[in-house]
Amino acid sequence: MQNRTYTSRELDCLHGVLYDLLGEADRVCRKHGIPYFLIGGTAIGALYDKAILPWDDDVDIGMTRDAYNRFLQVAPAELGPSYFLSCMDTDPHIPYYYAKLKKNGTRFVEPLFRDVPMHQGIYIDILPFDHVPDSRLLHRLQRAAVNFLKCCLMGKEAWLWRYFGRCVSPNPSKRGPLPCLLNRLADMFFTKRQLYRMMLAVQGVANRRPTRYVANIVTTTDYLETAYLEHLASVPFGPLMVSAPAQLEAFLRHNYPTLHRYNEEEQARVAGHRPDELSFGDGVCADKPSSVIQNPLKPAIS
């Protein structure tokens, strides 16, 4: 499938909604004393541009598990009427293990999940960070188990692999027949709620003892030294002041050894999420009517 690209206006409008969502998450966190921090490409943008990177189309924040659980508890009642907290309890068909804060009245329909009956609004990602074992072997086992269970959760809503199911992706991920079979068997014998509880148990296996790092365990690029959590900093980010690790560059260089500000050619190669459908609610790009974009290139079924 050929990827669609954003126009400059689309990205400007999208960034406006993302700043709005991040501002609302920040408001709730500040009111309830819930610490959070920028991660991934969002943190890179804060370091180099003090804003969302010009080509980026999402925002990611992290919270330690205790803070994350507290946010899930207070946010549904605290959020303004324009916002929706999408998580397993409020949006049970989501194919994700983490929460998203979404804007009501918007559309951001990604091709792989267009048929999933969930809230399809523009979103920011809110990712839980758990302690990881200091032992490399134990950590590899933990990450392998978490990623397998993540695939099981996803497989309940959309099958993304070549074997033992009807794949919704034109480019199935490179998983062999055996893990796909185990994935299918797990999806047959366990409910989604049971799989989610299993994943929580594996993610939290080291949370009761001090370790050097906390991490979004499914990735290899979201590791934060626990010492950095003691001194989160308020940093400028577009129109906002938001929370980030005080040692922001050190945090990023640990996760991205070749960290640098992308040049124009590299920016052009960044894929982003590129939804099939994108629409903006009232109040965004107020000089023009809300934008609605349809991608005519639908994903093939393999």
C-alpha positions in Angstrom: 0.0 0.0 0.0 1.3 3.4 -0.9 1.4 5.8 2.1 -0.4 9.1 1.9 1.3 12.3 3.1 0.1 15.2 5.2 -0.3 18.7 3.9 1.3 21.5 5.9 -2.2 22.6 6.9 -3.2 19.1 8.1 -0.1 18.9 10.3 -0.8 22.4 11.7 -4.4 21.4 12.5 -3.3 18.0 13.9 -0.6 19.6 16.1 -3.2 22.0 17.5 -5.4 19.1 18.7 -2.4 17.3 20.1 -1.3 20.4 22.1 -4.9 20.7 23.4 -4.9 17.0 24.5 -1.5 17.3 26.1 -2.6 20.5 27.9 -5.7 18.7 29.3 -3.6 15.7 30.5 -1.1 18.1 32.1 -4.0 20.0 33.8 -5.4 16.8 35.4 -1.9 15.6 36.4 -1.1 18.9 38.1 -4.4 19.1 39.9 -3.9 15.6 41.4 -0.1 15.6 41.8 0.4 12.9 39.2 4.0 12.9 37.8 4.4 12.3 34.0 7.2 12.8 31.5 7.6 13.2 27.7 9.1 10.2 25.9 10.1 9.1 22.4 9.8 11.5 19.5 7.9 13.9 21.7 10.9 14.2 24.0 13.2 14.7 21.0 11.0 17.5 19.9 11.2 19.1 23.3 15.0 18.9 23.2 15.6 20.3 19.7 12.5 22.4 18.9 10.7 23.0 22.2 7.7 21.8 20.3 6.2 18.9 18.4 8.6 18.0 15.6 7.4 19.5 12.3 6.7 16.0 10.7 5.4 14.2 13.8 1.8 13.2 14.1 1.5 12.0 17.7 2.5 12.8 21.3 3.7 10.2 23.8 3.9 10.6 27.6 5.0 8.1 30.3 4.0 7.5 33.9 5.3 5.1 36.5 2.8 2.4 37.2 1.5 3.9 40.4 1.0 7.3 38.7 -0.6 5.6 35.7 -3.1 3.7 37.8 -3.9 7.0 39.7 -4.4 8.8 36.4 -6.8 6.0 35.1 -8.7 6.3 38.4 -9.2 10.1 38.4 -9.2 11.1 34.8 -12.6 9.8 33.6 -14.5 12.1 36.1 -12.0 14.9 35.9 -11.6 15.4 32.1 -13.6 18.1 30.3 -16.5 17.1 28.1 -14.4 17.4 24.9 -12.1 14.5 26.0 -12.3 10.7 26.4 -9.9 8.4 28.2 -9.6 5.3 26.1 -8.5 2.3 28.1 -9.5 -1.3 28.8 -12.2 -0.3 31.2 -13.8 2.5 29.2 -13.2 1.3 25.6 -13.0 -2.5 25.8 -12.3 -3.2 22.2 -9.1 -1.2 22.0 -6.2 -3.4 20.7 -3.7 -1.6 22.9 -2.3 -2.4 26.4 -2.0 1.3 27.3 -4.3 4.3 27.5 -5.0 7.1 25.0 -6.5 10.5 25.7 -8.8 11.2 22.7 -10.6 14.3 21.5 -14.3 13.9 21.0 -15.7 15.1 17.7 -12.5 14.2 15.8 -11.5 11.3 13.6 -8.1 9.6 13.2 -8.8 6.2 11.6 -5.7 4.1 11.2 -5.9 1.5 8.4 -5.1 -1.6 10.5 -7.8 -0.8 13.1 -10.5 0.9 11.0 -13.0 -1.9 11.7 -12.4 -2.1 15.5 -15.5 -0.7 17.3 -13.6 1.8 19.5 -13.4 5.5 19.9 -11.6 6.6 16.7 -10.6 10.2 17.7 -7.3 12.0 17.5 -5.2 10.9 20.5 -2.1 11.1 22.6 -0.5 8.0 24.1 -0.2 7.5 27.8 2.2 4.7 28.5 2.9 2.9 31.8 6.5 2.5 33.0 7.5 -0.4 35.2 10.6 -1.5 36.9 12.7 -3.9 34.9 15.0 -6.5 36.4 18.7 -5.5 36.6 19.6 -9.0 35.3 19.7 -8.9 31.5 18.5 -12.5 31.2 15.5 -11.9 33.4 14.7 -8.7 31.6 14.8 -10.4 28.2 12.5 -13.0 29.5 10.2 -10.4 30.9 10.1 -8.4 27.6 9.5 -11.5 25.5 6.6 -12.5 27.7 5.1 -9.0 27.7 5.4 -8.7 23.9 3.7 -12.1 23.4 0.8 -11.1 25.6 0.6 -7.7 23.8 0.2 -9.6 20.5 -2.5 -11.8 22.1 -4.4 -8.7 23.2 -4.1 -7.2 19.7 -5.1 -10.5 18.1 -8.4 -10.3 19.9 -9.4 -7.3 17.7 -7.2 -7.4 14.6 -4.9 -10.2 13.3 -1.7 -8.7 12.0 0.3 -11.8 11.1 0.5 -14.2 8.1 -0.3 -17.5 9.8 -3.5 -18.9 11.5 -5.7 -16.0 10.9 -7.1 -13.5 8.4 -4.4 -10.8 8.3 -5.7 -7.2 8.0 -2.2 -5.8 7.2 -0.8 -5.6 3.6 2.6 -6.1 5.2 2.3 -8.8 7.9 4.9 -8.6 10.7 7.7 -11.1 10.6 6.5 -13.8 13.0 6.9 -17.5 12.3 4.1 -20.1 12.4 4.8 -21.3 15.9 4.4 -17.9 17.8 1.3 -17.3 15.6 -0.1 -20.6 16.6 0.6 -20.0 20.3 -1.0 -16.5 19.9 -4.1 -18.1 18.3 -4.4 -20.7 21.0 -4.1 -18.1 23.8 -6.8 -16.0 22.1 -9.0 -19.1 21.9 -8.7 -20.2 25.5 -8.4 -16.9 27.4 -10.6 -13.9 27.5 -9.2 -10.5 26.7 -9.5 -9.4 30.3 -7.6 -12.5 31.4 -4.8 -11.8 28.9 -4.7 -8.2 30.1 -4.3 -9.3 33.7 -1.5 -11.7 32.8 0.3 -8.9 31.0 -0.1 -6.6 34.0 1.4 -9.3 36.2 4.4 -9.8 34.0 5.0 -6.1 33.5 4.9 -5.6 37.3 7.1 -8.5 38.3 10.0 -6.2 39.5 7.9 -3.3 40.8 8.3 -4.2 44.5 12.0 -3.9 44.6 14.4 -1.1 43.6 16.0 -1.4 40.1 18.2 0.8 38.0 15.6 1.4 35.3 11.9 1.8 34.7 10.7 1.2 31.1 7.8 0.8 28.7 8.8 -2.8 28.6 7.6 -3.7 25.1 10.2 -1.3 23.5 13.9 -1.0 23.6 13.9 2.8 23.4 11.9 3.9 26.5 14.3 3.3 29.4 14.6 5.8 32.2 17.0 5.7 35.1 14.9 5.7 38.3 17.2 8.4 39.7 15.9 10.7 36.9 12.3 10.4 38.3 13.3 12.3 41.4 13.9 15.5 39.5 11.4 16.0 36.7 11.6 19.4 35.0 9.1 21.8 33.6 10.0 22.5 29.9 8.5 24.6 27.1 6.7 22.6 24.5 4.8 24.7 21.9 2.3 26.8 23.8 2.6 24.7 27.0 4.9 24.1 29.9 5.1 20.3 30.4 7.0 17.7 32.4 10.1 15.9 31.2 13.1 14.1 32.7 15.5 16.8 34.1 18.3 14.9 32.4 16.5 15.0 29.1 19.4 14.8 26.7 21.1 12.0 28.8 17.8 10.1 28.8 17.4 10.4 25.0 21.1 9.5 24.2 20.7 6.4 26.3 17.8 5.3 24.2 18.9 6.8 20.8 22.7 6.6 20.5 22.6 8.4 17.2 20.4 11.2 18.5 20.3 14.3 16.3 18.0 16.8 14.8 16.6 15.3 11.5 17.5 17.1 8.3 14.9 17.7 5.6 15.7 14.5 3.7 15.4 12.4 6.9 12.1 14.1 7.8 10.6 13.1 4.4 11.3 9.4 5.2 9.5 9.4 8.5 6.3 7.4 8.0 4.1 8.5 10.9 0.7 6.9 11.4 -1.0 8.4 8.2 -4.7 7.6 8.9 -7.2 6.6 6.3 -9.5 9.2 7.7 -8.6 12.4 9.5 -11.1 15.1 10.7 -10.8 18.0 13.1 -13.4 19.2 15.6 -14.7 22.7 15.9 -12.3 25.4 17.1 -9.3 23.9 15.4 -8.1 25.9 12.3 -10.9 28.4 13.0 -10.1 30.3 9.8 -11.4 27.4 7.7 -14.0 24.7 8.1 -13.1 21.3 9.7 -11.0 19.2 7.5 -12.0 15.7 6.4 -9.5 13.5 4.5 -10.2 10.1 3.1 -7.4 7.9 1.9 -8.6 6.1 -1.2 -5.8 3.5 -0.9 -7.3 0.9 1.5 -5.1 -1.8 3.0 -5.2 -5.2 1.2 -6.3 -8.3 3.0 -3.6 -11.0 3.0 
